[in-house]
Amino acid sequence: MFGLRLEEGAQPLAQLPQNGHRIVISEENFIGPLNQPHGRGMRHRYKSADDRLAELSRAIGRDVDVCLAIRRPTAFINSAYCQMLLGGRVQPIAVFQRRNPLASVDWVDLVSRLRAAQGVGALTVWRYEDYTAVFPQIIKHLVGEDAADCVAPRPRHINRGLSERAVDYVLTNAPEPSGAKMAQLARQKLPVEDGHAPFDGFAAEEHAIGDAAYARQLATISAMQGVTLLRPPNDA
């Protein structure tokens, strides 16, 4: 979409609804890639997110509503690292963490920029950790209340991350050109579903630092005007 000129992108988007009245585009890379190419460092996440959404809004000639999951910083970095391995780029976790510090996971910065972006309508946010509990609320925001009952959650994880043993296997055995194939093979042979511990590149004190920052960010986002933060029904 973003490789097209605005006038080229508007036509196929306008044709998508057919007899419907709502288009839902679900794509985690829509606001930018998870990792930098060639393993370069990332100090600020999704730097062009607001520009991308403004461009989409101009292409379709109307505001776009945005639904966004945010995640525990240490878990986000762990996941980004595993996805890098699955994409074929192999480097030690210590190198990745130096290039992608916990401070790069700044959800207040991202949500603030999305809220201020031209052409963004409703902005709904939830914690990745609350996904199961708030799934009905998410679906209502995505497809509308009338159609929400038609959507059921998947019974299993999609694109599951790597286990600790799978990461060790990749780092021990994979030359860089075959890293992606090796990581996918390791995920199949040593899956989390079989009881292998999920990969975790952080110590307990690092988790505590990240969790404290996450709590502060959530409090700030919850108080933002024009932002709806979904919470589980039993969340005080």
N, C-alpha and C positions, 0 to 999 in steps of 0.2 A: 504493500500500500504506500509506504513512504518513499519507495523508489519512483513512484508515479508523480507526474505533475498534477496539480490540484484538479484541473479540468478533466484529466484522464481518469483520476480516481473516483470522481463523483458519480460517473455514469454506472459502473458496475455496482457501487454501493446502493444507488437509487433503485436498482433492479432487484436487489436481494429480497425485500419484504414480500413481493408479489401480492398475495391477498392478506398478508399480515400487517401489523402496525408497529412492530418492534424488532430491531436487530440486536442480537447479543453476540459480541465478539469476545471470546475468552482466550487469552494468549498472554502468558507470563512475560514474554519478551516484547510486548507491545510498547512498553515505555522505555525500552532499551535492553541491551544484552546483560546477562547476569555477570559475566566476567569480561575483562578486557582481552582483546586478541593478543596472541603470543605471550600470554602470562604476565602482561604488564600490570603494574599496581593500580589500585583504584582507591582514591581518597574520598570521592563523593559518588554515591550511588545514583544511577539514572539521571545524569546531568541534563539530558535533553528531553526528559519526560514531559515537561510542561509544553515545550515547543512541538513535540510530536502530537499531543492531544489537541493543541490549538490548530495544527495543520489538518488533522482529521475533521475537526469541527468546521473549518472553512470548506473542506472538500465536500461535505454532505450538506452544508448550508443550515446547520442547526446545532444546538448545544448537545453535548454527549454526557451522559451520566457515567460516573466512574465508580467501580467497586474494586477495592484493594485489600488484599491480605498482607499484614505485616507479621514479622516473626522475631522470636528471641534472637538477639544478635549472635551469640555463639552458635546456635543451631543454624542460623542463616549462613554464617561463614563455613561451617562444616558442610552444609549442603552445596554451597557454591564450589567448594573444593572437590567434592565427589563428582559434581557435574563436569568440572574441568577434566578430571581423570576420564570420565565416560566420553568426553569429547575428544580425547586423544592427546591432551597436553599433560605430561607427567613431570611433577616437581615435588620435592619434599614439602610437607605441611608447614614446616617452620618458614620456608621461603614464601609460601603463599600467604601466611599470616603477616609477615613483614610487609608484603605488598598490599595486603587487604586488612588493615587493622580494625579492631572492633569499632573505633570511632567512625569508620566509613559507613556503618549501619545507623544512619540518622533518619529515623522515620518522620520526625517533626519537620526536618528540612524538606523531605519529599512531599509530605501531605500539604505543607504550607504552599509549596510551588504549584502543586496540582490545584489547590483551592483558588489560587490567584490566576491560574491560566485562563486566557480568553477562550470562551466556548465550552468550559466545563460547567455542567449543570449540577445535579445532585452528586455528592461525594460520600460514599459509604465505606467504612473501614472496619475490619475485624482482625482479631489475633488469629494467626494460623493455628495456635494451640487450642483455640475454641471452636475450630471448624465443625466438629461433629455436633456440639451443643447448639451452635447458631445456624446450622445448615438450613432449617426452614426459613429463617429470617433472610439469609443470603439469597435464597432462591426467589423469595418474594420481591427483593430489590432488583434481581436480575430479569425475571420474566414477568413480573406483575403478580398480584395476589390471586387473580382468577385462574392463572395457569400453574401456580406453584405446586398444586397437588399432583401434577403430571410428571414432576421431576423427582426421582429417587436417588439417593447417594449410591455410588459404586460400592460393591461389597468388599473390595480389596484396594490396597494402595496402587496407585499408578506412578510409574517411574520412581520406584523405591530407591533410596540411597544405598550406599555401600556399607558393608560390615567392616569392622576393624581388620578382620582376617583378609577380607577382599582387598582392602587398601594395601596391607602388607604384601599381599601376593603381587599386586600391580607394581609397587615400588621395587620389589625384589626381581621381578621377571620381565618387565616390559621395557624394551627399547622404545624410544619416543615414537617412531613411525607406526608401531603397532599398538600404541597405548590404548586407543579406543576399543579395539577388538579384545584386548587383554582385560580391560576393565569390565566389559560386558560379560565376558566369560567368567570372570571372578564373581560378579554379582549373581550369575546363575548357579555357580558351584558352591558359593559360600553366602547364601542369602540370609538376611535378617530374619526372615520368616521361619528358618530352621533353627532359630535360637542363638545364632551368632550375634554378638553384641554390636550395635550400630557404631559406626566410626565416630570418634570424638577426639578432636585434636586439642582440647582445652583442659586445663587443670581446674580443680574446684574453685580456687580463688578467682580465676579468670571468669568462670561462669557467674560468680557472685557479682563481679564488677559489671559484666554485661547485663545481668538481670536488674541491677539497680538502675542502670542507665535506661533500660527498657521500661521500667516502672515510671520513671520520670517522663519519658516520652509519651507513654500512654496517658498520663494525667494531663499533659499539655494538649494532646490531640483531642481528648475527651472534652476539653473546654473550648475548642475552636468553634467559632461561628460558621455555620454552613457545612459542618462535618457531622455525620452520624456514625458513632462508634457502637457497633453491635456488641452486646454482652450476653452471656448465658443467662437464662431465666433466674438461676439461683445466685447470680453474682451480685453481691451487695453494692 
